[in-house]
Amino acid sequence: LEGYAEYYSAELAEKINATEVVIKTKAGENGKIFGSITSKDIADALKEQKKITVDKKKIQLDNPIKGIGEMTVNIKLYPEVTAKLKVSVIAQ
């Protein structure tokens, strides 16, 4: 069973590595967003846009995102398996 979980995680990681989610939010003219984007927002966007469900606790976000732009966020799916998700935050 453990080998299966790791295999499934590796398959999921490949899918996530090839994925980008776009999060639209309100922002000021200087590119600062109102509020912030959290790991829950990223998990919700991934589920809504790509039908991929991951636990928000697996999304490694040191601090909430507070600006517009593109970034790569690590998702630790399994002890040895980490996916890299491209997140694009744009003004609404």
Backbone bond lengths (Angstrom), bond angles and torsions (degrees), N, CA, C in turn:
res aa  C-N    CA-C-N  psi(-1)  N-CA   C-N-CA  omega(-1)  CA-C   N-CA-C  phi
1 L - - - 1.471 - - 1.528 110.46 -
2 E 1.323 115.93 -39.48 1.465 119.23 -179.60 1.529 111.20 -61.84
3 G 1.328 117.22 -42.66 1.456 120.74 177.71 1.514 111.47 -60.58
4 Y 1.330 116.03 -37.24 1.465 120.49 178.93 1.528 110.50 -64.59
5 A 1.333 116.00 -45.29 1.468 120.21 -179.19 1.525 110.50 -60.49
6 E 1.321 116.35 -41.06 1.461 120.02 179.63 1.533 110.31 -68.08
7 Y 1.324 116.73 -41.43 1.470 121.28 177.83 1.525 110.44 -61.80
8 Y 1.330 115.98 -46.56 1.464 120.66 179.25 1.534 110.24 -61.19
9 S 1.330 116.14 -42.40 1.466 120.75 179.03 1.520 111.12 -62.17
10 A 1.334 116.87 -40.35 1.464 120.97 179.42 1.532 110.60 -66.32
11 E 1.338 116.82 -39.78 1.473 121.13 176.59 1.528 110.37 -62.65
12 L 1.329 115.32 -45.00 1.459 121.13 179.89 1.532 110.17 -63.86
13 A 1.322 116.90 -39.97 1.467 121.55 179.45 1.529 110.09 -60.42
14 E 1.336 117.16 -42.65 1.466 120.23 178.87 1.523 110.86 -60.90
15 K 1.322 115.30 -41.48 1.467 120.49 179.74 1.543 110.43 -64.58
16 I 1.338 115.73 -44.68 1.470 120.49 -179.37 1.532 110.82 -66.99
17 N 1.340 117.49 -38.87 1.468 121.19 -179.55 1.530 111.48 -59.21
18 A 1.330 116.64 -28.57 1.471 121.42 -177.73 1.532 111.17 -95.46
19 T 1.320 117.08 13.87 1.457 121.96 -171.99 1.524 111.74 -116.21
20 E 1.313 114.67 149.31 1.467 120.87 171.43 1.516 107.79 -132.25
21 V 1.326 116.18 135.79 1.462 119.38 172.21 1.514 108.38 -111.05
22 V 1.323 115.06 147.41 1.461 121.67 178.73 1.526 107.52 -114.98
23 I 1.307 115.55 126.82 1.461 120.89 178.36 1.521 107.63 -115.23
24 K 1.335 115.59 119.24 1.470 120.88 178.93 1.517 108.39 -95.34
25 T 1.325 115.39 135.38 1.460 119.70 -179.27 1.520 109.66 -149.59
26 K 1.310 115.51 161.92 1.475 119.74 177.06 1.526 108.44 -75.08
27 A 1.340 115.01 139.25 1.467 118.84 -178.65 1.516 110.19 -143.45
28 G 1.335 115.19 154.36 1.454 120.98 175.02 1.526 109.36 -81.78
29 E 1.324 116.26 176.38 1.464 120.17 -176.84 1.525 113.13 -66.34
30 N 1.328 117.67 -23.35 1.466 121.17 -177.41 1.530 112.51 -86.57
31 G 1.355 117.41 6.71 1.456 119.96 179.02 1.518 113.82 87.02
32 K 1.330 117.12 -2.43 1.464 120.69 175.81 1.523 107.39 -78.11
33 I 1.325 116.40 135.77 1.459 118.23 178.87 1.524 110.41 -93.53
34 F 1.316 114.86 156.74 1.462 119.83 176.74 1.521 106.60 -83.67
35 G 1.333 117.03 119.39 1.460 120.38 -173.93 1.509 108.97 84.18
36 S 1.327 116.65 -150.13 1.463 119.80 179.66 1.521 109.56 -154.54
37 I 1.336 115.63 164.50 1.455 122.87 178.17 1.529 106.98 -100.31
38 T 1.316 116.73 124.05 1.464 121.61 -177.55 1.529 110.78 -106.71
39 S 1.323 116.02 174.68 1.462 119.84 177.57 1.531 110.73 -62.18
40 K 1.333 117.34 -30.71 1.471 120.23 177.11 1.529 109.74 -65.05
41 D 1.325 117.59 -42.59 1.470 121.24 178.52 1.536 110.55 -60.59
42 I 1.329 115.97 -40.73 1.472 120.65 -179.79 1.528 110.04 -67.10
43 A 1.343 117.08 -44.55 1.465 120.98 178.45 1.523 110.81 -61.15
44 D 1.338 116.60 -42.24 1.469 121.53 178.94 1.531 111.01 -62.95
45 A 1.340 116.24 -43.49 1.473 120.78 -179.54 1.530 110.57 -64.96
46 L 1.322 116.86 -40.31 1.462 121.16 179.91 1.534 110.46 -63.77
47 K 1.330 115.63 -40.94 1.470 120.12 179.86 1.528 110.43 -69.22
48 E 1.336 115.97 -45.98 1.464 121.35 -176.37 1.532 112.27 -68.35
49 Q 1.332 116.90 -44.08 1.463 120.65 -173.39 1.528 113.35 -86.59
50 K 1.319 117.63 -32.73 1.470 120.53 -172.40 1.525 113.40 -122.77
51 K 1.319 117.38 -0.37 1.481 122.05 -179.25 1.531 112.11 58.44
52 I 1.331 115.70 33.84 1.466 121.49 176.95 1.530 107.36 -113.58
53 T 1.311 115.92 123.24 1.462 120.14 -178.09 1.524 110.18 -103.70
54 V 1.339 115.80 124.01 1.465 120.85 172.36 1.525 108.17 -133.26
55 D 1.307 115.42 147.95 1.461 121.32 177.37 1.526 108.39 -68.67
56 K 1.331 116.50 131.27 1.480 119.81 -178.44 1.526 111.85 -58.45
57 K 1.337 117.52 -25.33 1.469 120.80 179.90 1.527 111.25 -69.21
58 K 1.333 117.71 -19.68 1.461 121.43 179.85 1.534 112.24 -83.38
59 I 1.347 115.84 -12.90 1.466 120.24 179.83 1.523 108.11 -83.42
60 Q 1.326 115.51 119.28 1.462 120.63 -174.51 1.521 110.04 -91.94
61 L 1.324 114.11 93.31 1.456 121.71 -178.67 1.523 106.36 -121.70
62 D 1.343 116.41 108.51 1.466 119.19 -176.86 1.519 111.22 -61.97
63 N 1.325 115.52 -44.41 1.468 121.37 178.87 1.522 108.14 -137.12
64 P 1.340 116.66 151.26 1.466 118.10 176.13 1.533 110.55 -58.94
65 I 1.326 116.13 149.94 1.469 121.54 179.78 1.530 108.28 -77.74
66 K 1.332 116.09 130.97 1.464 119.86 -175.81 1.517 113.93 -120.72
67 G 1.341 116.89 9.12 1.461 118.78 -178.21 1.513 111.99 -143.40
68 I 1.320 114.26 167.26 1.461 121.62 178.70 1.522 108.81 -80.07
69 G 1.316 116.81 146.36 1.454 119.83 176.20 1.518 111.33 145.38
70 E 1.337 114.38 -173.97 1.464 121.15 179.01 1.508 109.01 -110.67
71 M 1.324 115.74 142.45 1.454 120.36 176.42 1.515 109.25 -150.48
72 T 1.304 115.72 164.26 1.458 121.26 176.71 1.518 107.61 -110.03
73 V 1.320 115.30 130.52 1.460 121.53 -178.22 1.529 108.31 -116.31
74 N 1.319 116.85 132.39 1.465 121.09 177.52 1.521 110.46 -82.53
75 I 1.334 115.21 139.30 1.462 121.52 174.96 1.522 106.62 -124.22
76 K 1.331 115.93 114.18 1.474 120.47 -178.05 1.526 107.99 -86.66
77 L 1.326 115.70 100.08 1.456 121.43 -175.44 1.527 112.75 -82.23
78 Y 1.313 115.89 -28.74 1.462 122.52 -174.41 1.517 105.16 -158.92
79 P 1.337 119.51 156.57 1.478 118.44 -176.77 1.530 114.66 -47.27
80 E 1.321 118.07 -38.90 1.470 121.05 -177.65 1.526 113.36 -102.13
81 V 1.342 117.23 2.32 1.471 120.58 -172.82 1.527 110.67 -124.69
82 T 1.347 115.20 114.60 1.453 120.88 177.27 1.523 108.69 -123.79
83 A 1.326 115.39 129.99 1.467 120.73 177.43 1.518 108.92 -100.45
84 K 1.332 115.79 155.86 1.459 121.16 176.91 1.524 107.61 -117.85
85 L 1.333 115.52 116.35 1.462 122.21 -178.26 1.526 109.38 -104.74
86 K 1.323 116.09 130.49 1.456 120.68 176.14 1.533 107.73 -85.41
87 V 1.327 115.61 124.41 1.465 121.85 -179.63 1.524 108.26 -117.44
88 S 1.320 115.28 126.57 1.461 121.90 178.43 1.515 108.18 -113.39
89 V 1.325 117.23 117.98 1.464 121.14 177.43 1.527 106.67 -103.40
90 I 1.334 115.86 121.61 1.470 120.17 -178.85 1.509 110.74 -126.40
91 A 1.332 115.45 156.41 1.464 120.85 179.21 1.521 109.48 -74.81
92 Q 1.295 115.01 141.74 1.466 121.44 -179.45 1.496 111.63 -76.36
